[in-house]
Every structure is written in structure tokens, then in C-alpha cells.
């Protein structure tokens, strides 16, 4: 199912429990303009609000995942033109980084990296919860070779994924590294043949849809990102409150009953408007 009439460089399709966001500028290796960033956000928000969508995949059409920010917008940004930079929002919780809103989406977001992920494309993959990579995929931060620094949350999130020393290597050198190395250092969670990349994502999401509470996943995502900056005592107290809320939620009863009855669970869809605590 798809509705792409109003979008220019982003395609969105729903395949069963999976919402697939496709960057669709293959002639530019899916380099994105700031207008395109808005399109990505719009379709991700639509997927997050759809109770039938369990998880979201982001991938690229053609031979690249994303080469990062389009050179036109990059030039305007470097020259100080406000039209070439991200614009602030009225949301006080909005973080000033490309694609940081993905961290707040109450559903799994999976980067299906089908080719090069460079610069802002690397950031897009990093901001996703999981990264599945095709064998031909490659990665580079690119920032130091443009006279830039650790932009868009890379100094906070990347060390939590791959460690401090590996983050420094990746950021300092801006070298291109392979899917196999990305898997070895923990940046990538799966490496699969190119033609099986989306099949692997679909199989993973089908398993989630069949066996896992959408509410549980939403709360866990909130905990993982939220607790990483807390003292352990505060994190444990917060976890205890979440446990108590879970025990009072119908999903807990269904999880136990389905286990006793030896049948697949029938968990309620996530109501994103109400949040995972409802």
C-alpha cells in the first residue's frame, strides 16, 4: 500500500507490519536537500501514527543509501545562507540534530543500508535503532575532510555504539569502511547479500509482529535512550515504575495467558497519540 502523490524524493509503502521509507534520488546517490529531510520526517510520522505498522525501515533506491547533504544545500549552509540550514521548530523537546526525531519515534526504526552512507547519510543510519547492511554497503563520516566537527549527535551516540577509540578513528580519519568492518565493530547489526537486504528486514519485523508487544518495545526504546545519561539509582527507580505500569497493562495478562495456552499472543496495537504508558 502506498500514497506518494505529494512527495518528490521520498517514497513510502506499507508491506504488512513494515513501513518502508525509500529515499528516491538515485541519480544523486540519494543526497538529501533540507526539503527532503522534511519529507522523510513526514512519512516517518505517518508510519508512527499507523497502528498497523510495527516497525519502520529506511533505505535508498538505486546503488546508494545516502551520500549526505546535497552539495547545493551544503554550499549555502557553509556560506551562511539560512535557506541552506536546518530551521528551528517550536517544539521545546526538539533536539538540534539531523534526524534526531527518530530517537523519539515509539517504534523500531531500522536502517537498511544498501550502499554508501556518507556524512548526513551516516548520521541518518546512526539515528536509526538498528542497522542492517548489504554486503556492498560502506560508511564514512566525511566531516573532518570538510573542515567540520562531530556534528548531529555523533559525539554522544557513536561512542555508545562502537566505543570511544573507534569513534575517534572513524571521526578523525573520515575513512570509508566496509559493511564487514561495521559489523565487527558493532555499528551494524546484520550483513546480508545485497538482494536479500529488505527480505532480512521483513523477516525480522514479521517476527516482532507475531510475538512481541508493541507497547513493550516503545517503553524499552524510551528507557534505553533515556536511561543512558542517568545515574544508576535514578534509572533503577524509573525502571521499577515502568514495571509496575506494565503489570497493570492488558498486554501483561495477554503475554502470560498466551504462554500458558501455547498460542501466539494477541497484543493490542500501539496508540502513538496516547503514548506507550496508556
C-alpha positions in Angstrom: 0.0 0.0 0.0 1.4 3.5 -0.9 0.4 7.1 -1.2 3.2 9.0 -2.8 1.4 11.7 -4.9 2.6 14.6 -2.8 6.2 13.6 -2.3 9.1 14.3 -4.6 12.2 12.5 -3.4 10.8 10.1 -0.8 8.6 7.1 -1.3 6.6 5.4 1.4 5.0 1.9 1.2 3.4 -0.3 3.9 4.0 -4.0 3.5 2.2 -5.9 6.2 3.6 -4.7 9.6 6.5 -2.9 8.0 6.5 0.8 6.8 9.3 1.3 4.2 10.7 4.8 3.7 12.7 4.9 0.4 15.0 7.8 -0.4 14.3 8.3 -4.1 17.0 10.4 -5.6 19.2 7.7 -7.1 20.9 9.9 -9.7 22.4 11.8 -6.7 23.1 8.7 -4.5 20.1 9.9 -2.5 21.8 13.0 -1.3 19.1 14.9 0.5 18.1 18.6 0.5 16.5 20.1 3.6 13.2 19.9 1.8 13.8 16.2 1.5 14.6 16.0 5.2 11.1 17.3 5.8 9.6 14.7 3.6 11.4 11.9 5.5 10.0 13.3 8.8 6.5 13.4 7.3 6.4 9.8 6.2 8.1 8.6 9.4 5.4 10.4 11.4 2.7 8.8 9.3 4.2 5.4 10.0 4.5 6.1 13.7 0.8 7.0 13.8 -0.4 3.9 11.9 -1.4 1.2 14.4 -0.9 -1.5 11.7 2.8 -0.6 11.3 5.0 -2.4 13.9 8.4 -1.1 12.6 9.9 1.3 10.1 12.7 0.7 7.6 14.6 3.5 5.9 16.5 2.6 2.7 17.7 4.1 -0.6 16.7 3.5 -4.1 19.4 2.7 -6.6 23.0 2.0 -5.6 23.3 4.3 -2.6 21.8 4.7 0.9 22.6 8.4 1.1 25.6 10.4 0.2 24.5 13.0 2.8 23.6 16.6 2.3 23.2 17.8 -1.3 26.1 19.9 -2.4 23.8 22.9 -3.2 22.5 23.0 0.4 25.9 22.2 1.8 27.4 25.2 -0.1 24.6 27.5 1.1 25.0 26.3 4.6 28.8 27.0 4.6 28.2 30.5 3.1 25.8 31.4 6.0 22.6 31.3 3.9 19.7 30.5 6.3 17.9 28.6 3.5 20.8 26.1 3.5 20.5 25.2 7.1 18.0 23.3 9.3 15.3 25.6 10.7 14.3 25.7 14.4 10.9 24.4 15.5 8.5 25.4 18.2 8.9 22.1 19.9 10.9 22.6 23.2 11.9 18.9 23.1 13.2 19.0 19.6 17.0 18.3 19.5 19.2 20.4 17.1 20.5 17.5 15.0 19.5 15.9 11.7 17.1 13.0 12.2 17.2 13.2 16.0 13.4 12.9 15.9 13.9 9.2 15.0 15.1 8.6 18.6 11.6 9.7 19.8 9.6 7.5 17.4 7.9 4.9 19.6 8.6 2.1 17.1 11.7 0.3 15.9 13.4 2.2 13.1 15.8 0.1 11.0 18.3 1.5 8.5 18.5 -0.9 5.6 21.8 0.4 4.2 22.0 -0.7 0.6 25.1 1.3 -0.5 27.3 4.2 0.6 26.2 6.1 3.8 28.3 9.2 3.9 28.1 12.4 6.0 24.5 13.1 6.8 23.7 9.7 5.4 25.9 8.2 8.1 24.0 10.3 10.6 20.7 9.0 9.3 21.9 5.4 9.7 23.3 6.2 13.2 20.0 7.7 14.4 18.1 4.6 13.5 17.7 2.0 16.2 19.2 -0.9 14.2 21.3 -1.1 11.1 21.1 -3.9 8.5 23.6 -3.6 5.8 24.0 -5.1 2.3 27.4 -6.7 1.6 28.3 -3.8 -0.7 27.4 -1.1 1.8 30.1 1.3 3.1 30.3 4.1 5.6 32.1 7.4 6.1 31.5 10.3 8.4 33.3 12.7 6.0 33.1 15.7 8.5 36.9 16.2 9.2 37.6 16.3 5.4 35.2 19.2 5.1 36.6 21.2 8.0 33.7 20.2 10.2 33.4 18.7 13.6 31.4 15.8 15.2 28.0 17.1 14.0 24.5 16.0 14.7 24.9 14.0 17.9 27.8 11.8 16.7 29.9 12.7 19.7 27.2 11.4 22.0 25.7 8.5 20.2 28.5 7.0 18.2 30.7 6.2 21.2 27.8 4.5 22.8 27.5 2.2 19.8 31.1 1.4 18.9 33.2 2.8 21.8 35.4 5.9 22.3 38.6 4.9 20.5 36.7 3.5 17.4 34.6 6.7 17.3 37.7 8.8 17.3 39.2 6.8 14.5 36.0 7.0 12.4 35.6 10.7 13.1 39.3 11.8 12.7 40.1 9.8 9.6 36.8 10.1 7.9 37.9 7.0 6.0 35.4 4.8 4.2 34.9 1.4 5.9 33.1 -1.7 4.8 29.9 -3.4 6.0 32.0 -6.2 7.3 34.1 -3.8 9.5 31.0 -2.0 10.5 29.6 -5.3 11.8 32.8 -6.2 13.5 32.9 -3.0 15.5 29.2 -3.1 16.3 27.9 -0.3 14.2 25.9 -2.7 12.0 23.7 -5.5 13.4 23.3 -7.7 10.2 25.2 -8.0 7.0 23.4 -9.8 4.2 23.7 -10.3 0.4 22.5 -7.2 -1.5 19.5 -8.8 -3.0 18.3 -10.1 0.4 18.6 -6.9 2.4 14.9 -6.0 2.6 13.9 -9.6 2.9 16.0 -9.8 6.1 14.3 -6.7 7.5 10.9 -8.0 6.6 11.6 -11.4 8.3 12.8 -9.6 11.5 9.7 -7.3 11.6 7.4 -10.2 10.9 8.9 -12.0 14.0 8.3 -8.9 16.1 4.7 -8.6 14.8 4.0 -12.2 15.6 5.5 -12.4 19.1 6.2 -9.0 20.7 4.1 -6.3 22.5 4.3 -3.0 20.6 3.9 -1.2 23.8 6.8 -3.1 25.4 9.1 -2.1 22.5 8.1 1.5 22.8 8.7 1.6 26.5 12.1 -0.2 26.1 13.2 2.3 23.5 12.3 5.1 25.8 14.2 3.5 28.6 17.4 2.7 26.6 17.8 6.2 25.2 16.5 8.0 28.3 18.5 6.0 30.9 21.9 6.2 29.2 22.5 9.6 30.8 21.1 8.9 34.2 22.8 7.8 37.4 22.1 4.1 38.1 19.8 4.8 41.1 17.6 7.1 39.1 17.5 4.6 36.2 16.5 1.7 38.5 13.8 3.7 40.2 12.4 4.7 36.8 12.5 1.1 35.6 10.6 0.0 38.7 7.8 2.4 37.8 7.7 1.1 34.3 7.5 -2.5 35.6 4.5 -1.6 37.8 2.7 0.1 34.9 3.4 -3.0 32.7 2.0 -5.4 35.3 -1.2 -3.3 35.3 -1.4 -3.3 31.5 -3.6 -5.8 29.5 -0.5 -6.8 27.4 1.0 -8.4 30.6 -2.1 -10.5 31.1 -2.2 -11.5 27.4 1.5 -12.4 27.5 1.0 -14.8 30.4 -2.3 -16.3 29.1 -0.9 -16.9 25.6 2.2 -18.6 27.0 0.0 -20.9 29.2 -2.3 -21.6 26.3 0.6 -22.2 24.0 -0.7 -19.9 21.3 0.7 -16.7 19.7 -0.1 -13.6 21.7 -2.7 -11.1 20.5 -1.2 -7.8 21.7 -3.1 -4.5 21.2 -1.7 -2.1 18.6 0.3 0.8 19.9 -1.7 4.1 20.1 1.1 6.5 19.3 -1.2 9.5 20.1 -1.6 8.3 23.7 1.9 7.1 24.1 3.3 3.7 25.4 2.2 4.4 29.0 -1.5 4.2 28.1 
